[in-house]
Amino acid sequence: MPALLLGLALTAYLLFEPFHDQILAELHIGFFAVNIITIGFLVKYNQNRPLFFVLTLVLCHISINYFKHLHGVIYYTSPDYLNLTFLAASGFLFFYFLPNRPLSSKDTINFLIIIAAAMTLAELLNRHGISLDYSLFDYMPHGLQMTGFILFTLFIIIQLFHSSIKDEILTTTLLFATINIMLGFYFSNEPSAQTAFFLNASLTICYGTIRSIRYDIRKDVVTGLDNGNSFLKAAEKFPLKYGLGIICIDDYKHLAQIFKKSGINELAVMITQKIRQSEPEALLYRYRVDEFIIVFPQAEKGTSFERVDNIRRNIAAAEFILSGRKKPLKLTVSCSVADKKRSDANVLEVFYRAGNILQKTYKFTQNVTSKA
């Protein structure tokens, strides 16, 4: 979809530019409306990474139009604008790699301070007529000079390489948004093109944000498994006969302290692969960071215990090698199983029975499978 939006923006620019004044005014209104909607979603779902991208985008659009009004047709040679392109390109790369954390975290305040500091720096440079553009060539007759062009191109190449390795909805979205922003700067001497590409960047971020939030609601972003929300929703469609197992990673907190976030995520992925290898047809969910739920539809009574215990033994027998480490790691899991009974009103009762027996067993021992 981001690629399609970019193609539509390029087509509109090539075929219909310059836009009629009324259309241009409507595009301006659309730009701010889309960004307000996006900010609303980000505030509601407590995410900060795309929010700073949106705020920087809005500041750039307003600043460019202000510099046009202040300096006229030669705005792109002014220190104001040249400093904006340098700081904007650097800012978009910085926020691209920003971890997506809750708005209530201390990082949000720190990054707002960084934005304010960048604006203050730009104001001081502009006041003294200092430009961060160090081009060896004469000014080019478009809105992006050599330093800004090189920076944006370099940063897009970095983002392209990163997004090809880390295939996430948000990283791909922000890559295409940066391409649109670069085109908006490049053609900023044409009001229709600037507005079209900046609006398209806003639409791209809005689409990617909504899609990413919807994905996070139903999926575990580390393993790609359905999460606890999906489990509760799918439970309504479970058959009358099934077995349910809980697989808990032993000493998870201790492992997380040793291997940090990247290492524990890698372990979670490898454990998921081991479970899938043992039971490719079962329904698997990552209910919590240290806990998986596995469901065996139409399982005969008593068979679920053997299947879950087989998973436990396969994980205990395996050796896990993390990236950058040569020494293999041994892990264990503790499991519990409960079969659906006629007296169970819903899947939660089955889940609670399995969870209760797991908690009782876990107080005394690990690396075992218990049956409720």
RODO-2510 file (C-alpha; in nm, 4 decimals, decimal comma):
residues 372
     n   res          X          Y          Z
     1     m     0,0000     0,0000     0,0000
     2     p     0,2753     0,2602     0,0751
     3     a     0,4257     0,1881    -0,2687
     4     l     0,0831     0,2337    -0,4282
     5     l     0,0338     0,5671    -0,2493
     6     l     0,3765     0,6827    -0,3701
     7     g     0,2884     0,5825    -0,7258
     8     l    -0,0416     0,7724    -0,7071
     9     a     0,1330     1,0852    -0,5770
    10     l     0,3910     1,0733    -0,8582
    11     t     0,1153     1,0202    -1,1162
    12     a    -0,0878     1,3121    -0,9810
    13     y     0,2198     1,5353    -0,9889
    14     l     0,3183     1,4407    -1,3445
    15     l    -0,0334     1,4645    -1,4905
    16     f    -0,2111     1,7400    -1,2988
    17     e     0,0538     1,9761    -1,1605
    18     p     0,0011     2,2673    -1,0996
    19     f    -0,3180     2,2111    -0,9023
    20     h    -0,6030     2,4596    -0,8969
    21     d    -0,5954     2,6952    -0,5961
    22     q    -0,9078     2,5378    -0,4471
    23     i    -0,7658     2,1867    -0,4809
    24     l    -0,4379     2,3048    -0,3283
    25     a    -0,6246     2,4535    -0,0311
    26     e    -0,8160     2,1272     0,0180
    27     l    -0,4889     1,9318     0,0095
    28     h    -0,3488     2,1599     0,2819
    29     i    -0,6555     2,0957     0,4964
    30     g    -0,6261     1,7223     0,4247
    31     f    -0,2594     1,7270     0,5324
    32     f    -0,3386     1,8651     0,8760
    33     a    -0,6552     1,6546     0,9140
    34     v    -0,4695     1,3288     0,8420
    35     n    -0,1928     1,4182     1,0866
    36     i    -0,4436     1,5024     1,3597
    37     i    -0,6115     1,1637     1,3062
    38     t    -0,2739     0,9877     1,3189
    39     i    -0,1718     1,1687     1,6372
    40     g    -0,5068     1,0716     1,7911
    41     f    -0,4437     0,7025     1,7197
    42     l    -0,0885     0,7228     1,8552
    43     v    -0,1998     0,8943     2,1750
    44     k    -0,4851     0,6462     2,2248
    45     y    -0,2618     0,3433     2,1749
    46     n     0,0340     0,4982     2,3594
    47     q     0,3077     0,4830     2,0933
    48     n     0,5823     0,7417     2,0527
    49     r     0,7966     0,6399     1,7537
    50     p     0,5619     0,7448     1,4682
    51     l     0,4417     1,0427     1,6742
    52     f     0,7793     1,2182     1,6546
    53     f     0,7948     1,1402     1,2838
    54     v     0,4562     1,3113     1,2376
    55     l     0,5495     1,6123     1,4522
    56     t     0,8724     1,6635     1,2557
    57     l     0,6820     1,6315     0,9279
    58     v     0,4292     1,8983     1,0301
    59     l     0,7062     2,1329     1,1499
    60     c     0,8886     2,0908     0,8165
    61     h     0,5778     2,1681     0,6106
    62     i     0,4972     2,4796     0,8139
    63     s     0,8607     2,5976     0,8134
    64     i     0,9039     2,5612     0,4367
    65     n     0,5928     2,7672     0,3695
    66     y     0,7078     3,0271     0,6209
    67     f     1,0529     3,0538     0,4593
    68     k     0,8899     3,0961     0,1185
    69     h     0,6891     3,3858     0,2555
    70     l     0,9953     3,5328     0,4297
    71     h     1,2562     3,4975     0,1533
    72     g     1,0495     3,4759    -0,1649
    73     v     1,1502     3,2652    -0,4660
    74     i     1,5121     3,2321    -0,3494
    75     y     1,4072     3,0728    -0,0188
    76     y     1,6067     2,7574    -0,1014
    77     t     1,9347     2,9532    -0,0823
    78     s     1,8603     3,0973     0,2626
    79     p     2,0421     2,9637     0,5723
    80     d     1,6988     2,9076     0,7288
    81     y     1,5941     2,6556     0,4665
    82     l     1,9373     2,4915     0,4259
    83     n     1,9586     2,4321     0,8005
    84     l     1,6048     2,2929     0,7981
    85     t     1,6923     2,0317     0,5337
    86     f     2,0013     1,9232     0,7303
    87     l     1,8209     1,8974     1,0647
    88     a     1,5089     1,7403     0,9107
    89     a     1,7015     1,4644     0,7324
    90     s     1,8976     1,3885     1,0510
    91     g     1,5789     1,3946     1,2587
    92     f     1,3877     1,1558     1,0349
    93     l     1,6742     0,9053     1,0443
    94     f     1,6963     0,9363     1,4236
    95     f     1,3225     0,8819     1,4740
    96     y     1,3224     0,5952     1,2231
    97     f     1,5490     0,3955     1,4551
    98     l     1,3728     0,5117     1,7696
    99     p     1,2344     0,2205     1,9762
   100     n     0,8538     0,2277     1,9821
   101     r     0,7862     0,2907     2,3506
   102     p     0,4866     0,4192     2,5491
   103     l     0,4185     0,7922     2,5453
   104     s     0,4298     0,7927     2,9253
   105     s     0,7968     0,6872     2,9285
   106     k     1,0820     0,9245     3,0124
   107     d     1,2069     0,8878     2,6543
   108     t     0,9114     1,0916     2,5290
   109     i     1,0152     1,3916     2,7392
   110     n     1,3787     1,3497     2,6336
   111     f     1,2923     1,3425     2,2642
   112     l     1,0640     1,6447     2,2946
   113     i     1,3627     1,8238     2,4492
   114     i     1,5760     1,7114     2,1540
   115     i     1,3227     1,8564     1,9073
   116     a     1,3142     2,1830     2,1038
   117     a     1,6966     2,1898     2,1112
   118     a     1,7138     2,1350     1,7340
   119     m     1,4683     2,4208     1,6777
   120     t     1,6739     2,6440     1,9083
   121     l     1,9943     2,5519     1,7244
   122     a     1,8324     2,6312     1,3916
   123     e     1,7139     2,9682     1,5222
   124     l     2,0647     3,0580     1,6472
   125     l     2,2246     2,9549     1,3171
   126     n     1,9672     3,1483     1,1174
   127     r     2,0119     3,4590     1,3338
   128     h     2,3853     3,4622     1,2582
   129     g     2,3434     3,3656     0,8921
   130     i     2,5282     3,0360     0,9366
   131     s     2,4338     2,7545     0,6961
   132     l     2,4894     2,3833     0,7471
   133     d     2,4974     2,3323     0,3690
   134     y     2,8530     2,2790     0,2465
   135     s     2,7923     2,2239    -0,1229
   136     l     3,0861     2,2582    -0,3602
   137     f     2,8490     2,3503    -0,6401
   138     d     2,6279     2,6452    -0,7221
   139     y     2,2736     2,6422    -0,5896
   140     m     2,0515     2,4084    -0,7859
   141     p     1,7193     2,5394    -0,9201
   142     h     1,5012     2,3189    -0,7004
   143     g     1,4137     2,2896    -0,3346
   144     l     1,6836     2,0455    -0,2214
   145     q     2,0476     2,1488    -0,2381
   146     m     2,3470     1,9180    -0,2564
   147     t     2,4053     1,8557     0,1153
   148     g     2,0367     1,7912     0,1821
   149     f     2,0076     1,5736    -0,1269
   150     i     2,3074     1,3612    -0,0260
   151     l     2,1832     1,3294     0,3324
   152     f     1,8312     1,2240     0,2349
   153     t     1,9630     0,9782    -0,0257
   154     l     2,2119     0,8266     0,2196
   155     f     1,9506     0,7954     0,4927
   156     i     1,6977     0,6350     0,2566
   157     i     1,9606     0,3779     0,1529
   158     i     2,0248     0,3024     0,5229
   159     q     1,6507     0,2690     0,5877
   160     l     1,6064     0,0488     0,2809
   161     f     1,8816    -0,1857     0,3980
   162     h     1,7416    -0,1945     0,7518
   163     s     1,3806    -0,2550     0,6439
   164     s     1,4904    -0,5438     0,4205
   165     i     1,6448    -0,7116     0,7272
   166     k     1,3781    -0,6169     0,9805
   167     d     1,0548    -0,6758     0,7955
   168     e     0,8038    -0,4811     1,0044
   169     i     0,4971    -0,2829     0,9058
   170     l     0,6180     0,0341     1,0761
   171     t     0,9748     0,0276     0,9410
   172     t     0,8502    -0,0140     0,5829
   173     t     0,5922     0,2606     0,6373
   174     l     0,8492     0,5099     0,7646
   175     l     1,0832     0,4249     0,4752
   176     f     0,8187     0,5200     0,2171
   177     a     0,7216     0,8247     0,4238
   178     t     1,0854     0,9438     0,4122
   179     i     1,0918     0,9003     0,0317
   180     n     0,7770     1,1154     0,0052
   181     i     0,9280     1,3767     0,2375
   182     m     1,2468     1,3914     0,0297
   183     l     1,0400     1,4448    -0,2851
   184     g     0,8412     1,7130    -0,1015
   185     f     1,1639     1,8974    -0,0193
   186     y     1,3062     1,8430    -0,3696
   187     f     0,9977     1,9889    -0,5413
   188     s     0,9191     2,2434    -0,2697
   189     n     0,9629     2,5253    -0,5226
   190     e     0,6373     2,3960    -0,6732
   191     p     0,3562     2,4366    -0,4132
   192     s     0,1403     2,1631    -0,5658
   193     a     0,4205     1,9056    -0,5563
   194     q     0,5275     1,9924    -0,2014
   195     t     0,1731     1,9650    -0,0692
   196     a     0,1009     1,6432    -0,2618
   197     f     0,4113     1,4601    -0,1403
   198     f     0,3839     1,5825     0,2186
   199     l     0,0170     1,4817     0,2257
   200     n     0,1144     1,1440     0,0820
   201     a     0,3751     1,1028     0,3563
   202     s     0,1024     1,1751     0,6123
   203     l    -0,1343     0,9233     0,4521
   204     t     0,1431     0,6630     0,4448
   205     i     0,2203     0,7097     0,8157
   206     c    -0,1515     0,7070     0,9039
   207     y    -0,2119     0,3852     0,7096
   208     g     0,0982     0,2148     0,8495
   209     t     0,0181     0,3250     1,2046
   210     i    -0,3371     0,1884     1,1947
   211     r    -0,2241    -0,1358     1,0330
   212     s     0,0621    -0,1763     1,2813
   213     i    -0,1692    -0,1146     1,5791
   214     r    -0,4209    -0,3686     1,4465
   215     y    -0,1393    -0,6205     1,4017
   216     d    -0,0066    -0,5589     1,7544
   217     i    -0,3545    -0,6092     1,9020
   218     r    -0,3820    -0,9637     1,7660
   219     k    -0,0199    -1,0722     1,7091
   220     d     0,2960    -1,1140     1,9125
   221     v     0,5486    -0,8963     1,7304
   222     v     0,8492    -1,1088     1,8351
   223     t     0,7365    -1,4565     1,7302
   224     g     0,4576    -1,3708     1,4866
   225     l     0,2201    -1,5953     1,6804
   226     d    -0,1335    -1,4972     1,7692
   227     n    -0,1367    -1,3379     2,1147
   228     g    -0,3644    -1,3607     2,4159
   229     n    -0,6282    -1,1346     2,2593
   230     s    -0,6491    -1,3642     1,9576
   231     f    -0,6703    -1,6677     2,1853
   232     l    -0,9711    -1,5274     2,3708
   233     k    -1,1390    -1,4308     2,0451
   234     a    -1,0723    -1,7667     1,8781
   235     a    -1,1916    -1,9571     2,1860
   236     e    -1,5507    -1,9030     2,0773
   237     k    -1,4896    -2,1261     1,7764
   238     f    -1,3091    -2,4102     1,9538
   239     p    -1,4716    -2,7534     1,9035
   240     l    -1,6574    -2,9340     2,1812
   241     k    -1,3597    -3,1624     2,2377
   242     y    -1,0046    -3,0361     2,2744
   243     g    -0,6998    -3,0393     2,4970
   244     l    -0,5249    -2,7267     2,6199
   245     g    -0,1642    -2,6991     2,7305
   246     i     0,0383    -2,4207     2,8900
   247     i     0,4128    -2,4049     2,8215
   248     c     0,6067    -2,1779     3,0570
   249     i     0,9745    -2,0874     3,0046
   250     d     1,1624    -2,1663     3,3254
   251     d     1,3592    -1,8853     3,4939
   252     y     1,2436    -1,6328     3,2327
   253     k     1,3195    -1,3228     3,4445
   254     h     1,6717    -1,4452     3,5141
   255     l     1,7289    -1,5157     3,1436
   256     a     1,5958    -1,1711     3,0497
   257     q     1,8419    -1,0067     3,2899
   258     i     2,1351    -1,1981     3,1417
   259     f     2,0576    -1,1805     2,7690
   260     k     1,8652    -0,8509     2,7610
   261     k     1,5828    -0,7792     2,5197
   262     s     1,7410    -0,8925     2,1922
   263     g     1,8697    -1,2184     2,3392
   264     i     1,5468    -1,3156     2,5146
   265     n     1,3489    -1,2357     2,1991
   266     e     1,5790    -1,4618     1,9995
   267     l     1,5258    -1,7395     2,2528
   268     a     1,1476    -1,6944     2,2313
   269     v     1,1643    -1,7347     1,8537
   270     m     1,3754    -2,0518     1,8801
   271     i     1,1422    -2,2031     2,1398
   272     t     0,8479    -2,1229     1,9134
   273     q     1,0221    -2,3061     1,6299
   274     k     1,0796    -2,6093     1,8522
   275     i     0,7128    -2,6191     1,9505
   276     r     0,6099    -2,5872     1,5865
   277     q     0,8424    -2,8709     1,4869
   278     s     0,6864    -3,0967     1,7489
   279     e     0,3230    -2,9990     1,6815
   280     p     0,2818    -2,8293     1,3423
   281     e    -0,0974    -2,8788     1,3333
   282     a    -0,1808    -2,7522     1,6831
   283     l    -0,3049    -2,4003     1,7573
   284     l    -0,0257    -2,2049     1,9239
   285     y    -0,0509    -1,8681     2,1023
   286     r     0,1990    -1,6560     2,2924
   287     y    -0,0170    -1,5615     2,5879
   288     r     0,2517    -1,3791     2,7865
   289     v     0,6220    -1,3147     2,7360
   290     d     0,7112    -1,6342     2,9239
   291     e     0,4028    -1,8404     2,8451
   292     f     0,2582    -2,0187     2,5423
   293     i    -0,0843    -2,1763     2,5043
   294     i    -0,1236    -2,4753     2,2758
   295     v    -0,4628    -2,6179     2,1786
   296     f    -0,5249    -2,9630     2,0280
   297     p    -0,8658    -2,9617     1,8537
   298     q    -1,0557    -3,2925     1,8627
   299     a    -0,7856    -3,4488     2,0807
   300     e    -0,8786    -3,7732     2,2518
   301     k    -0,8777    -3,7672     2,6295
   302     g    -0,5283    -3,8277     2,7675
   303     t    -0,3401    -3,7739     2,4393
   304     s    -0,2802    -3,4032     2,5026
   305     f    -0,0591    -3,4808     2,8018
   306     e     0,1723    -3,6996     2,5936
   307     r     0,1962    -3,4402     2,3182
   308     v     0,2777    -3,1533     2,5545
   309     d     0,5276    -3,3641     2,7485
   310     n     0,6946    -3,4525     2,4192
   311     i     0,7359    -3,0801     2,3508
   312     r     0,8904    -3,0348     2,6957
   313     r     1,1388    -3,3160     2,6385
   314     n     1,2338    -3,1895     2,2917
   315     i     1,3102    -2,8422     2,4287
   316     a     1,5091    -2,9841     2,7218
   317     a     1,7150    -3,1971     2,4819
   318     a     1,7840    -2,9105     2,2405
   319     e     2,0790    -2,6718     2,2400
   320     f     2,0145    -2,3040     2,1675
   321     i     2,2890    -2,0860     2,0225
   322     l     2,2344    -1,7103     2,0350
   323     s     2,3808    -1,4709     1,7789
   324     g     2,7363    -1,3760     1,8738
   325     r     2,7737    -1,6653     2,1186
   326     k     2,9569    -1,9898     2,0469
   327     k     2,8593    -2,1757     2,3623
   328     p     2,5196    -2,3497     2,3342
   329     l     2,2522    -2,2806     2,5929
   330     k     2,0269    -2,5361     2,7599
   331     l     1,6707    -2,4354     2,8432
   332     t     1,3762    -2,6039     3,0112
   333     v     1,0036    -2,5400     3,0188
   334     s     0,7348    -2,6398     3,2662
   335     c     0,3983    -2,7470     3,1264
   336     s     0,0456    -2,8294     3,2302
   337     v    -0,2466    -2,9843     3,0448
   338     a    -0,6234    -2,9822     3,0846
   339     d    -0,8828    -3,1560     2,8679
   340     k    -1,2187    -2,9961     2,7974
   341     k    -1,4900    -3,1374     3,0257
   342     r    -1,8643    -3,1246     2,9819
   343     s    -1,8880    -2,9218     3,3006
   344     d    -1,6579    -2,6510     3,1596
   345     a    -1,8697    -2,3539     3,0550
   346     n    -1,5997    -2,2060     2,8311
   347     v    -1,2312    -2,2178     2,7448
   348     l    -1,1402    -1,9919     3,0383
   349     e    -1,2366    -2,2635     3,2849
   350     v    -1,0110    -2,5088     3,1025
   351     f    -0,7336    -2,2513     3,0982
   352     y    -0,7736    -2,1729     3,4690
   353     r    -0,7533    -2,5415     3,5629
   354     a    -0,4334    -2,5823     3,3621
   355     g    -0,2918    -2,2600     3,5083
   356     n    -0,3706    -2,3523     3,8679
   357     i    -0,1988    -2,6910     3,8482
   358     l     0,1031    -2,5284     3,6809
   359     q     0,1368    -2,2724     3,9617
   360     k     0,1095    -2,5391     4,2309
   361     t     0,3711    -2,7599     4,0638
   362     y     0,6031    -2,4666     3,9907
   363     k     0,6401    -2,3949     4,3618
   364     f     0,8234    -2,7252     4,4086
   365     t     0,9871    -2,8189     4,0776
   366     q     1,0496    -2,7251     3,7150
   367     n     1,0893    -2,9032     3,3807
   368     v     0,7835    -3,1247     3,4377
   369     t     0,4392    -3,1656     3,2811
   370     s     0,1370    -3,1640     3,5099
   371     k    -0,2154    -3,2735     3,4334
   372     a    -0,5230    -3,1003     3,5730
***
